[in-house]
Amino acid sequence: MKDQGPEGTPLTEQVLAWLITSQGRATAITVDAQGHVEDADGADAFIPPGEDPVS
């Protein structure tokens, strides 16, 4: 999969919240630059704040 961010950089989105199901599964809820909220089930990786993504 190709990087989909600006100028071919990794696409990043802020994690707004974590949804925890009754089975203990955690799903990140993200918000993009346009304010759209969705789940991050299709994310390739989660990176702690302040760390640079590794290509």
DSSP file (Angstrom, degrees, kcal/mol; ACC not computed):
  #  RESIDUE AA STRUCTURE BP1 BP2  ACC     N-H-->O    O-->H-N    N-H-->O    O-->H-N    TCO  KAPPA ALPHA  PHI   PSI    X-CA   Y-CA   Z-CA
    1    1 A M              0   0    0      0, 0.0     2,-0.2     0, 0.0     3,-0.0   0.000 360.0 360.0 360.0 138.5    0.0    0.0    0.0
    2    2 A K        -     0   0    0      1,-0.1     2,-0.1     2,-0.0     6,-0.0  -0.579 360.0 -99.2 -86.4 145.4    1.2    3.4   -0.9
    3    3 A D        -     0   0    0      5,-0.3    -1,-0.1    -2,-0.2     5,-0.1  -0.441  32.9-164.6 -62.7 135.7    1.5    6.3    1.6
    4    4 A Q        +     0   0    0     -2,-0.1    -1,-0.1     4,-0.1     3,-0.1   0.253  50.3 100.4-112.4  10.5   -1.6    8.5    1.2
    5    5 A G  S >  S-     0   0    0      4,-2.5     3,-1.5     1,-0.2     6,-0.2  -0.173  88.3 -50.8 -85.6-175.6   -0.5   11.7    3.0
    6    6 A P  G >  S-     0   0    0      0, 0.0     3,-1.6     0, 0.0    -1,-0.2  -0.313 124.9  -0.8 -58.4 134.6    0.8   14.9    1.6
    7    7 A E  G 3  S-     0   0    0      1,-0.3    -3,-0.1    -3,-0.1    -2,-0.1   0.806 133.4 -57.7  55.0  34.8    3.7   14.5   -0.8
    8    8 A G  G <  S+     0   0    0     -3,-1.5    -1,-0.3     1,-0.2    -5,-0.3   0.650  99.7 141.1  74.8  15.4    3.6   10.7   -0.4
    9    9 A T    <   -     0   0    0     -3,-1.6    -4,-2.5     1,-0.1    -1,-0.2  -0.428  65.1 -77.0 -82.8 163.9    4.2   10.8    3.4
   10   10 A P        -     0   0    0      0, 0.0     2,-0.4     0, 0.0    -1,-0.1  -0.367  50.0-116.0 -60.1 137.8    2.4    8.4    5.8
   11   11 A L        -     0   0    0     -6,-0.2     2,-0.4    -3,-0.1    -6,-0.1  -0.628  38.2-171.5 -75.7 128.2   -1.2    9.4    6.3
   12   12 A T        -     0   0    0     -2,-0.4     2,-0.3    -8,-0.1    -3,-0.0  -0.939  11.0-179.3-124.8 147.4   -1.8   10.3   10.0
   13   13 A E        -     0   0    0     -2,-0.4     2,-0.2    19,-0.1    19,-0.2  -0.986  32.2-107.3-140.6 149.6   -5.0   11.1   11.9
   14   14 A Q  E     -A   31   0A   0     17,-1.2    17,-2.0    -2,-0.3     2,-0.7  -0.549  29.4-125.1 -75.4 138.0   -5.6   12.0   15.6
   15   15 A V  E     -A   30   0A   0     -2,-0.2    15,-0.3    15,-0.2     3,-0.1  -0.783  27.0-177.5 -82.8 119.8   -7.1    9.4   17.8
   16   16 A L  E     -     0   0A   0     13,-3.1     2,-0.3    -2,-0.7    14,-0.2   0.856  61.5 -23.2 -84.3 -40.7  -10.2   11.0   19.3
   17   17 A A  E     -A   29   0A   0     12,-1.6    12,-3.2     2,-0.0     2,-0.5  -0.974  56.7-115.0-162.5 166.5  -11.2    8.1   21.6
   18   18 A W  E     -A   28   0A   0     -2,-0.3     2,-0.6    10,-0.2    10,-0.2  -0.977  22.4-150.1-114.5 127.0  -10.9    4.3   22.1
   19   19 A L  E     -A   27   0A   0      8,-3.1     8,-2.3    -2,-0.5     2,-0.5  -0.866  12.0-163.5 -95.4 121.7  -14.0    2.2   21.9
   20   20 A I  E     -A   26   0A   0     -2,-0.6     6,-0.2     6,-0.2     2,-0.1  -0.931   8.4-149.2-109.4 121.1  -13.8   -0.9   24.1
   21   21 A T    >   -     0   0    0      4,-2.6     3,-1.8    -2,-0.5     0, 0.0  -0.316  30.4-104.3 -83.3 170.0  -16.3   -3.7   23.4
   22   22 A S  T 3  S+     0   0    0      1,-0.3    -1,-0.1     2,-0.1    -2,-0.0   0.710 123.1  58.3 -66.5 -18.7  -17.8   -6.1   25.9
   23   23 A Q  T 3  S-     0   0    0      2,-0.1    -1,-0.3     0, 0.0    -3,-0.0   0.426 122.5-106.6 -88.2   0.5  -15.5   -8.7   24.5
   24   24 A G  S <  S+     0   0    0     -3,-1.8     2,-0.3     1,-0.3    -2,-0.1   0.538  70.2 146.3  89.1   7.0  -12.5   -6.5   25.3
   25   25 A R        -     0   0    0      1,-0.0    -4,-2.6     2,-0.0     2,-0.5  -0.608  37.0-147.5 -79.4 135.9  -11.6   -5.5   21.7
   26   26 A A  E     -A   20   0A   0     -2,-0.3     2,-0.4    -6,-0.2    -6,-0.2  -0.895  14.9-175.9-107.3 132.6  -10.2   -1.9   21.4
   27   27 A T  E     -A   19   0A   0     -8,-2.3    -8,-3.1    -2,-0.5     2,-0.3  -0.995  22.5-131.0-127.0 127.5  -11.0    0.2   18.3
   28   28 A A  E     -A   18   0A   0     -2,-0.4    12,-2.5   -10,-0.2     2,-0.6  -0.591  13.5-151.2 -76.3 135.7   -9.4    3.6   17.7
   29   29 A I  E     -AB  17  39A   0    -12,-3.2   -13,-3.1    -2,-0.3   -12,-1.6  -0.952  22.7-167.3-106.1 121.3  -11.9    6.4   16.8
   30   30 A T  E     -AB  15  38A   0      8,-3.0     8,-1.9    -2,-0.6     2,-0.4  -0.683  19.5-153.2-112.4 161.4  -10.1    9.0   14.7
   31   31 A V  E     -AB  14  37A   0    -17,-2.0   -17,-1.2    -2,-0.2     6,-0.2  -0.998  18.5-150.1-131.2 129.0  -10.8   12.5   13.4
   32   32 A D    >   -     0   0    0      4,-2.0     3,-2.0    -2,-0.4   -19,-0.1  -0.262  37.8 -86.6 -91.9-178.0   -9.1   13.7   10.2
   33   33 A A  T 3  S+     0   0    0      1,-0.3    -1,-0.1     2,-0.1   -20,-0.0   0.744 128.4  52.9 -61.6 -24.8   -8.1   17.2    9.1
   34   34 A Q  T 3  S-     0   0    0      2,-0.1    -1,-0.3     0, 0.0    -3,-0.0   0.455 120.6-107.0 -89.6  -1.5  -11.6   17.9    7.8
   35   35 A G    <   +     0   0    0     -3,-2.0     2,-0.3     1,-0.3    -2,-0.1   0.553  67.6 149.9  88.9   8.5  -13.3   16.9   11.0
   36   36 A H        -     0   0    0      1,-0.0    -4,-2.0    -5,-0.0     2,-0.4  -0.601  34.1-149.3 -77.2 134.0  -14.6   13.5    9.8
   37   37 A V  E     +B   31   0A   0     -2,-0.3     2,-0.3    -6,-0.2    -6,-0.2  -0.877  31.4 140.2-106.6 133.9  -14.9   10.9   12.5
   38   38 A E  E     -B   30   0A   0     -8,-1.9    -8,-3.0    -2,-0.4     2,-0.2  -0.957  50.8 -86.8-157.5 172.2  -14.5    7.2   11.8
   39   39 A D  E     -B   29   0A   0     -2,-0.3     3,-0.3   -10,-0.2   -10,-0.2  -0.546  26.5-137.6 -85.7 159.3  -13.0    4.0   13.2
   40   40 A A    >   +     0   0    0    -12,-2.5     3,-2.0    -2,-0.2   -11,-0.1  -0.106  59.4 129.0-106.6  33.4   -9.3    3.1   12.4
   41   41 A D  T 3  S+     0   0    0      1,-0.3    -1,-0.2   -13,-0.1   -12,-0.0   0.803  74.5  52.7 -58.6 -28.8   -9.9   -0.6   11.8
   42   42 A G  T 3  S+     0   0    0     -3,-0.3    -1,-0.3     2,-0.0    -2,-0.1   0.375  81.3 127.7 -88.5   5.4   -8.0   -0.2    8.4
   43   43 A A    <   -     0   0    0     -3,-2.0     3,-0.1     1,-0.1    -3,-0.0  -0.330  51.3-152.5 -65.2 141.8   -4.9    1.4   10.0
   44   44 A D  S    S-     0   0    0      1,-0.3     2,-0.3    -2,-0.0    -1,-0.1   0.770  75.0  -5.4 -81.5 -28.6   -1.6   -0.2    9.2
   45   45 A A        -     0   0    0      2,-0.0     2,-0.4     8,-0.0    -1,-0.3  -0.988  56.9-132.9-160.7 157.6    0.0    1.0   12.5
   46   46 A F        -     0   0    0     -2,-0.3     0, 0.0    -3,-0.1     0, 0.0  -0.987  24.5-165.0-117.6 130.8   -0.5    3.1   15.6
   47   47 A I        -     0   0    0     -2,-0.4     3,-0.1     4,-0.1    -2,-0.0  -0.958  22.5-115.6-120.8 130.0    2.3    5.5   16.5
   48   48 A P    >   -     0   0    0      0, 0.0     3,-1.8     0, 0.0     0, 0.0  -0.260  47.9 -85.0 -60.1 149.3    2.7    7.2   19.9
   49   49 A P  T 3  S+     0   0    0      0, 0.0     3,-0.1     0, 0.0     0, 0.0  -0.248 114.2  23.1 -54.7 139.3    2.4   11.0   20.0
   50   50 A G  T 3  S+     0   0    0      1,-0.3     2,-0.3    -3,-0.1     0, 0.0   0.330  95.5 113.9  87.5  -7.7    5.6   12.8   19.2
   51   51 A E    <   -     0   0    0     -3,-1.8    -1,-0.3    -4,-0.0    -4,-0.1  -0.773  67.5-120.7 -98.7 143.7    7.2    9.8   17.3
   52   52 A D        -     0   0    0     -2,-0.3     2,-0.1    -3,-0.1    -1,-0.0  -0.604  31.1-112.0 -79.3 137.7    8.0   10.0   13.6
   53   53 A P        -     0   0    0      0, 0.0     2,-0.5     0, 0.0    -1,-0.1  -0.433  26.8-129.3 -66.2 143.1    6.3    7.4   11.4
   54   54 A V              0   0    0      1,-0.1     0, 0.0    -2,-0.1     0, 0.0  -0.841 360.0 360.0 -94.8 126.3    8.7    4.8   10.0
   55   55 A S              0   0    0     -2,-0.5    -1,-0.1   -45,-0.0   -52,-0.1   0.463 360.0 360.0 -80.6 360.0    8.3    4.4    6.2
